[in-house]
Structure formats: C-alpha cells, structure tokens
Amino acid sequence: MGLLHWLNTAVESQKQMSQPLLVSAPAARSRHPRAGPTRRRRGRVLLLVVLGAGVIGAGMLALPHAPASKAPARRSAPVASAPVSPVATAACGPPTDPGVVRGNGPGGKDTGADTILWFEHSYYVDRNARKAREVVNADAAVSPVERLQSGIDSVPVGTAYCVTIRPDTTPGAYVVDIDETRQGQSPQTWHQRITTTARAGQTFITAIATA
C-alpha cells in the first residue's frame, strides 16, 4: 500500500462525506389520536342507550293510550224535602169542643168533615189539584184545576197545616180554620166557609169562600 492507495482512499472518503444524508421523514401523525379502550367503551354504551330508547318507544306506541286523569267531580249535596214543622203538627191534636173536627189526615167522602180533610190533604201533602177536585162538584164555586194547581205550587213543600172544622147553622155548611206554618215564618190562619152536599152515598164540596 503506497501513497497512491492512500490518496484513492482519501478521495473516496471525501466523496462519501460530501453526499447528503438521506434520512426518511417520520410518518405524519394524525390530528385525531386513535381511540383508546375508554373511548371505544363509551361508544358502545351510547349505542346501547340509543337502541334501548328505540325499543321502549316502539313498545309504547304499541300500547293503548291511557285516558287522561280527571279531577273527581264534586258531588252535590242531596236536596231533602223540608221537614214538617213539629210545632204545627203538635198543635193539631184532637178537639175538646163537641161536634168539632180537627186534624190533617187524608180524609174521605163519607161526611162533610171527611170531604174537607180530603181536599186540604190533597192541597198540602199530595200537592195534586186533580185529586183535590175529586171531592168537588163539577159546577162548584171552586177554582178550576189549573188555577188550583198554581195555588198549590205557590206553597213551599213541607208546609205544616192543621184544619179545624165546625158545623155552621146551615146544614152541610162548615166554618173552617186552617192553621198554616211555613218554614222560617210565623204561623198564620185562613178562615173559610165551605158548603157540601150528599149524593149517591158520598159527600162533595159545592163552594169554598173566605169567611
């Protein structure tokens, strides 16, 4: 190995040193980091939630709609008929005078007093003008059914009454006192003169007049 070999070796080394180094550039990193185990787990959970919500929604659509709840309706208190006044009822005891009839029963058609009781009971208790007219002559001086019913309707339901019947001097005529007590009002007395007549085994009213 001489000087020539050394020079050749030096020149070859100089060439190698003068050539640029080719170094491969590093691979470009993605701006979005790769999803790790935690992000993949979250994605699965979100997917399950979405699928579950869809299943529940479909089930609810398949079910019939429940009716909307309503507030309980208020019940109105029952309306009771006005009770009969105990004062007026107690005052309608049996009479002490002979020949006098006092009461508020249903009456009948046998005597004049029975007929009067029938008429007043139909007026105050039954509140039925047609029934009251059953013991009245067709041509009697008594209000017709329509007008009589209007008078009945003007009297409050539950009004207490007591009828006192005294024979008048004329056969078949009676002096009648009707003690009437309306709820919340003072008692008042109506004075009437009622005439009757017997026909076919029954008694009928022929006139009612204010005494």
Short mmCIF file of the C-alpha atoms (twelve columns), coordinates in Angstrom:
data_MODEL
# 
_entry.id   MODEL 
# 
loop_
_atom_site.group_PDB 
_atom_site.id 
_atom_site.type_symbol 
_atom_site.label_atom_id 
_atom_site.label_alt_id 
_atom_site.label_comp_id 
_atom_site.label_asym_id 
_atom_site.label_seq_id 
_atom_site.Cartn_x 
_atom_site.Cartn_y 
_atom_site.Cartn_z 
_atom_site.pdbx_PDB_model_num 
ATOM 1   C CA . MET A 1   0.000    0.000  0.000  1 
ATOM 2   C CA . GLY A 2   1.606    3.184  -1.192 1 
ATOM 3   C CA . LEU A 3   0.853    6.820  -1.393 1 
ATOM 4   C CA . LEU A 4   -1.435   6.250  -4.364 1 
ATOM 5   C CA . HIS A 5   -3.680   3.867  -2.428 1 
ATOM 6   C CA . TRP A 6   -3.865   6.298  0.415  1 
ATOM 7   C CA . LEU A 7   -4.880   9.116  -1.894 1 
ATOM 8   C CA . ASN A 8   -7.528   6.985  -3.562 1 
ATOM 9   C CA . THR A 9   -8.922   6.044  -0.177 1 
ATOM 10  C CA . ALA A 10  -8.974   9.642  0.984  1 
ATOM 11  C CA . VAL A 11  -10.764  10.788 -2.171 1 
ATOM 12  C CA . GLU A 12  -13.388  8.078  -1.786 1 
ATOM 13  C CA . SER A 13  -13.994  9.046  1.823  1 
ATOM 14  C CA . GLN A 14  -14.299  12.692 0.840  1 
ATOM 15  C CA . LYS A 15  -16.979  11.804 -1.730 1 
ATOM 16  C CA . GLN A 16  -18.961  9.858  0.773  1 
ATOM 17  C CA . MET A 17  -18.821  12.724 3.249  1 
ATOM 18  C CA . SER A 18  -19.888  15.285 0.651  1 
ATOM 19  C CA . GLN A 19  -23.092  13.320 -0.277 1 
ATOM 20  C CA . PRO A 20  -26.189  14.448 1.657  1 
ATOM 21  C CA . LEU A 21  -27.567  12.065 4.170  1 
ATOM 22  C CA . LEU A 22  -30.972  10.713 3.087  1 
ATOM 23  C CA . VAL A 23  -32.990  10.261 6.226  1 
ATOM 24  C CA . SER A 24  -36.605  9.193  5.854  1 
ATOM 25  C CA . ALA A 25  -39.008  11.725 7.383  1 
ATOM 26  C CA . PRO A 26  -41.170  10.446 10.266 1 
ATOM 27  C CA . ALA A 27  -44.693  9.446  9.402  1 
ATOM 28  C CA . ALA A 28  -47.147  12.293 9.851  1 
ATOM 29  C CA . ARG A 29  -49.239  11.901 12.985 1 
ATOM 30  C CA . SER A 30  -52.959  12.018 12.705 1 
ATOM 31  C CA . ARG A 31  -54.594  15.062 14.206 1 
ATOM 32  C CA . HIS A 32  -57.118  12.830 15.934 1 
ATOM 33  C CA . PRO A 33  -55.495  10.406 18.280 1 
ATOM 34  C CA . ARG A 34  -56.510  6.826  17.988 1 
ATOM 35  C CA . ALA A 35  -59.394  5.926  20.184 1 
ATOM 36  C CA . GLY A 36  -58.268  4.059  23.183 1 
ATOM 37  C CA . PRO A 37  -60.172  1.449  25.149 1 
ATOM 38  C CA . THR A 38  -62.037  4.102  27.170 1 
ATOM 39  C CA . ARG A 39  -63.464  5.897  24.117 1 
ATOM 40  C CA . ARG A 40  -64.474  2.617  22.497 1 
ATOM 41  C CA . ARG A 41  -66.280  1.632  25.698 1 
ATOM 42  C CA . ARG A 42  -68.178  4.936  25.758 1 
ATOM 43  C CA . GLY A 43  -69.218  4.480  22.153 1 
ATOM 44  C CA . ARG A 44  -70.647  1.056  22.883 1 
ATOM 45  C CA . VAL A 45  -72.603  2.384  25.879 1 
ATOM 46  C CA . LEU A 46  -74.060  5.228  23.782 1 
ATOM 47  C CA . LEU A 47  -75.085  2.779  21.069 1 
ATOM 48  C CA . LEU A 48  -76.850  0.550  23.624 1 
ATOM 49  C CA . VAL A 49  -78.710  3.564  25.048 1 
ATOM 50  C CA . VAL A 50  -79.945  4.623  21.608 1 
ATOM 51  C CA . LEU A 51  -81.070  1.091  20.759 1 
ATOM 52  C CA . GLY A 52  -82.823  0.739  24.133 1 
ATOM 53  C CA . ALA A 53  -84.676  4.028  23.690 1 
ATOM 54  C CA . GLY A 54  -85.886  2.902  20.278 1 
ATOM 55  C CA . VAL A 55  -87.197  -0.405 21.668 1 
ATOM 56  C CA . ILE A 56  -89.032  1.351  24.528 1 
ATOM 57  C CA . GLY A 57  -90.534  3.928  22.165 1 
ATOM 58  C CA . ALA A 58  -91.832  1.200  19.863 1 
ATOM 59  C CA . GLY A 59  -93.349  -0.633 22.822 1 
ATOM 60  C CA . MET A 60  -95.118  2.486  23.994 1 
ATOM 61  C CA . LEU A 61  -96.594  3.070  20.549 1 
ATOM 62  C CA . ALA A 62  -97.960  -0.460 20.579 1 
ATOM 63  C CA . LEU A 63  -99.738  0.054  23.910 1 
ATOM 64  C CA . PRO A 64  -103.204 1.676  24.010 1 
ATOM 65  C CA . HIS A 65  -103.268 5.245  25.211 1 
ATOM 66  C CA . ALA A 66  -104.273 5.564  28.828 1 
ATOM 67  C CA . PRO A 67  -107.123 8.041  29.396 1 
ATOM 68  C CA . ALA A 68  -106.174 11.345 30.918 1 
ATOM 69  C CA . SER A 69  -106.840 11.509 34.593 1 
ATOM 70  C CA . LYS A 70  -109.796 13.623 35.571 1 
ATOM 71  C CA . ALA A 71  -110.297 15.512 38.785 1 
ATOM 72  C CA . PRO A 72  -113.026 13.862 40.863 1 
ATOM 73  C CA . ALA A 73  -116.320 15.551 40.226 1 
ATOM 74  C CA . ARG A 74  -117.763 17.247 43.139 1 
ATOM 75  C CA . ARG A 75  -120.850 15.643 44.381 1 
ATOM 76  C CA . SER A 76  -123.695 17.935 45.002 1 
ATOM 77  C CA . ALA A 77  -125.420 17.544 48.375 1 
ATOM 78  C CA . PRO A 78  -128.823 15.747 48.108 1 
ATOM 79  C CA . VAL A 79  -131.796 18.068 48.326 1 
ATOM 80  C CA . ALA A 80  -134.132 16.870 51.014 1 
ATOM 81  C CA . SER A 81  -137.719 17.969 51.273 1 
ATOM 82  C CA . ALA A 82  -138.440 20.404 54.042 1 
ATOM 83  C CA . PRO A 83  -139.496 18.574 57.212 1 
ATOM 84  C CA . VAL A 84  -142.931 19.169 58.674 1 
ATOM 85  C CA . SER A 85  -142.871 21.719 61.447 1 
ATOM 86  C CA . PRO A 86  -143.132 19.873 64.787 1 
ATOM 87  C CA . VAL A 87  -144.852 22.898 66.377 1 
ATOM 88  C CA . ALA A 88  -147.697 22.915 63.862 1 
ATOM 89  C CA . THR A 89  -148.072 19.138 63.994 1 
ATOM 90  C CA . ALA A 90  -148.260 19.110 67.785 1 
ATOM 91  C CA . ALA A 91  -150.889 21.880 67.692 1 
ATOM 92  C CA . CYS A 92  -153.165 19.659 65.553 1 
ATOM 93  C CA . GLY A 93  -154.394 17.491 68.393 1 
ATOM 94  C CA . PRO A 94  -157.950 16.285 68.909 1 
ATOM 95  C CA . PRO A 95  -160.543 18.998 69.629 1 
ATOM 96  C CA . THR A 96  -162.149 19.476 73.024 1 
ATOM 97  C CA . ASP A 97  -165.412 21.043 71.818 1 
ATOM 98  C CA . PRO A 98  -168.248 18.668 70.879 1 
ATOM 99  C CA . GLY A 99  -169.044 18.437 67.179 1 
ATOM 100 C CA . VAL A 100 -165.687 19.964 66.195 1 
ATOM 101 C CA . VAL A 101 -163.282 18.008 63.962 1 
ATOM 102 C CA . ARG A 102 -159.547 18.808 63.944 1 
ATOM 103 C CA . GLY A 103 -156.808 17.055 62.001 1 
ATOM 104 C CA . ASN A 104 -154.620 16.854 58.898 1 
ATOM 105 C CA . GLY A 105 -155.274 13.293 57.809 1 
ATOM 106 C CA . PRO A 106 -156.247 12.012 54.344 1 
ATOM 107 C CA . GLY A 107 -159.994 12.303 54.981 1 
ATOM 108 C CA . GLY A 108 -162.615 10.585 52.863 1 
ATOM 109 C CA . LYS A 109 -166.005 11.027 51.204 1 
ATOM 110 C CA . ASP A 110 -168.435 9.861  53.843 1 
ATOM 111 C CA . THR A 111 -169.211 13.123 55.645 1 
ATOM 112 C CA . GLY A 112 -168.726 16.824 55.070 1 
ATOM 113 C CA . ALA A 113 -165.799 16.917 57.506 1 
ATOM 114 C CA . ASP A 114 -164.164 13.926 55.777 1 
ATOM 115 C CA . THR A 115 -164.515 15.645 52.404 1 
ATOM 116 C CA . ILE A 116 -162.905 18.844 53.698 1 
ATOM 117 C CA . LEU A 117 -159.983 16.878 55.160 1 
ATOM 118 C CA . TRP A 118 -159.568 15.110 51.783 1 
ATOM 119 C CA . PHE A 119 -159.444 18.427 49.941 1 
ATOM 120 C CA . GLU A 120 -156.878 20.035 52.288 1 
ATOM 121 C CA . HIS A 121 -154.695 16.908 52.394 1 
ATOM 122 C CA . SER A 122 -154.609 16.815 48.589 1 
ATOM 123 C CA . TYR A 123 -153.652 20.505 48.657 1 
ATOM 124 C CA . TYR A 124 -150.832 20.478 51.251 1 
ATOM 125 C CA . VAL A 125 -149.485 16.896 51.215 1 
ATOM 126 C CA . ASP A 126 -150.267 15.362 47.822 1 
ATOM 127 C CA . ARG A 127 -149.983 18.761 46.127 1 
ATOM 128 C CA . ASN A 128 -152.373 17.482 43.472 1 
ATOM 129 C CA . ALA A 129 -155.187 19.718 42.249 1 
ATOM 130 C CA . ARG A 130 -156.910 16.930 40.310 1 
ATOM 131 C CA . LYS A 131 -157.113 14.763 43.389 1 
ATOM 132 C CA . ALA A 132 -158.495 17.683 45.371 1 
ATOM 133 C CA . ARG A 133 -161.174 18.210 42.708 1 
ATOM 134 C CA . GLU A 134 -162.318 14.583 43.090 1 
ATOM 135 C CA . VAL A 135 -164.455 15.678 46.064 1 
ATOM 136 C CA . VAL A 136 -165.734 18.856 44.390 1 
ATOM 137 C CA . ASN A 137 -168.866 19.174 42.272 1 
ATOM 138 C CA . ALA A 138 -168.213 19.932 38.609 1 
ATOM 139 C CA . ASP A 139 -170.296 23.128 38.880 1 
ATOM 140 C CA . ALA A 140 -168.979 24.125 42.313 1 
ATOM 141 C CA . ALA A 141 -167.764 27.642 43.125 1 
ATOM 142 C CA . VAL A 142 -164.198 26.375 43.352 1 
ATOM 143 C CA . SER A 143 -161.176 27.278 41.225 1 
ATOM 144 C CA . PRO A 144 -160.575 25.040 38.185 1 
ATOM 145 C CA . VAL A 145 -157.724 22.511 38.204 1 
ATOM 146 C CA . GLU A 146 -155.154 24.755 36.517 1 
ATOM 147 C CA . ARG A 147 -155.720 27.702 38.846 1 
ATOM 148 C CA . LEU A 148 -155.911 25.437 41.879 1 
ATOM 149 C CA . GLN A 149 -152.592 23.810 40.952 1 
ATOM 150 C CA . SER A 150 -150.971 27.244 40.657 1 
ATOM 151 C CA . GLY A 151 -152.057 27.984 44.222 1 
ATOM 152 C CA . ILE A 152 -150.615 24.659 45.382 1 
ATOM 153 C CA . ASP A 153 -147.293 25.332 43.676 1 
ATOM 154 C CA . SER A 154 -147.015 28.681 45.463 1 
ATOM 155 C CA . VAL A 155 -146.971 26.923 48.844 1 
ATOM 156 C CA . PRO A 156 -143.497 25.691 49.901 1 
ATOM 157 C CA . VAL A 157 -143.055 21.925 50.110 1 
ATOM 158 C CA . GLY A 158 -143.199 20.723 53.706 1 
ATOM 159 C CA . THR A 159 -145.572 23.422 54.920 1 
ATOM 160 C CA . ALA A 160 -147.378 22.158 58.021 1 
ATOM 161 C CA . TYR A 161 -151.092 22.657 58.464 1 
ATOM 162 C CA . CYS A 162 -153.971 21.817 60.769 1 
ATOM 163 C CA . VAL A 163 -157.675 22.006 59.869 1 
ATOM 164 C CA . THR A 164 -160.398 22.811 62.417 1 
ATOM 165 C CA . ILE A 165 -163.939 22.157 61.169 1 
ATOM 166 C CA . ARG A 166 -167.064 23.485 62.977 1 
ATOM 167 C CA . PRO A 167 -170.608 22.909 61.771 1 
ATOM 168 C CA . ASP A 168 -172.385 26.097 60.640 1 
ATOM 169 C CA . THR A 169 -176.035 26.892 61.169 1 
ATOM 170 C CA . THR A 170 -176.874 25.861 57.588 1 
ATOM 171 C CA . PRO A 171 -176.993 22.065 57.019 1 
ATOM 172 C CA . GLY A 172 -173.974 20.873 55.107 1 
ATOM 173 C CA . ALA A 173 -172.051 24.133 55.768 1 
ATOM 174 C CA . TYR A 174 -168.915 24.397 57.889 1 
ATOM 175 C CA . VAL A 175 -166.700 27.086 59.325 1 
ATOM 176 C CA . VAL A 176 -163.131 26.029 58.617 1 
ATOM 177 C CA . ASP A 177 -159.917 27.381 60.130 1 
ATOM 178 C CA . ILE A 178 -156.638 26.333 58.507 1 
ATOM 179 C CA . ASP A 179 -153.552 26.937 60.615 1 
ATOM 180 C CA . GLU A 180 -150.614 27.036 58.224 1 
ATOM 181 C CA . THR A 181 -146.926 27.119 59.217 1 
ATOM 182 C CA . ARG A 182 -144.311 27.658 56.510 1 
ATOM 183 C CA . GLN A 183 -140.652 27.040 57.189 1 
ATOM 184 C CA . GLY A 184 -138.957 30.086 58.740 1 
ATOM 185 C CA . GLN A 185 -142.236 32.033 59.005 1 
ATOM 186 C CA . SER A 186 -144.748 32.703 61.733 1 
ATOM 187 C CA . PRO A 187 -147.953 30.623 61.679 1 
ATOM 188 C CA . GLN A 188 -150.978 32.121 60.007 1 
ATOM 189 C CA . THR A 189 -154.658 31.117 59.961 1 
ATOM 190 C CA . TRP A 190 -157.004 31.053 56.967 1 
ATOM 191 C CA . HIS A 191 -160.752 31.340 57.640 1 
ATOM 192 C CA . GLN A 192 -163.132 29.739 55.168 1 
ATOM 193 C CA . ARG A 193 -166.754 28.751 54.818 1 
ATOM 194 C CA . ILE A 194 -167.234 25.502 52.938 1 
ATOM 195 C CA . THR A 195 -170.582 24.055 51.864 1 
ATOM 196 C CA . THR A 196 -171.143 20.407 50.956 1 
ATOM 197 C CA . THR A 197 -173.851 18.175 49.558 1 
ATOM 198 C CA . ALA A 198 -174.516 14.423 49.735 1 
ATOM 199 C CA . ARG A 199 -175.034 12.458 46.540 1 
ATOM 200 C CA . ALA A 200 -175.123 8.724  45.903 1 
ATOM 201 C CA . GLY A 201 -173.755 7.908  49.343 1 
ATOM 202 C CA . GLN A 202 -170.842 10.347 49.047 1 
ATOM 203 C CA . THR A 203 -170.287 13.965 50.048 1 
ATOM 204 C CA . PHE A 204 -168.970 16.656 47.708 1 
ATOM 205 C CA . ILE A 205 -167.950 20.281 48.146 1 
ATOM 206 C CA . THR A 206 -170.178 22.817 46.418 1 
ATOM 207 C CA . ALA A 207 -168.421 26.059 47.401 1 
ATOM 208 C CA . ILE A 208 -165.385 27.453 49.202 1 
ATOM 209 C CA . ALA A 209 -165.487 31.065 50.277 1 
ATOM 210 C CA . THR A 210 -163.377 33.277 52.504 1 
ATOM 211 C CA . ALA A 211 -165.040 33.808 55.891 1 
# 
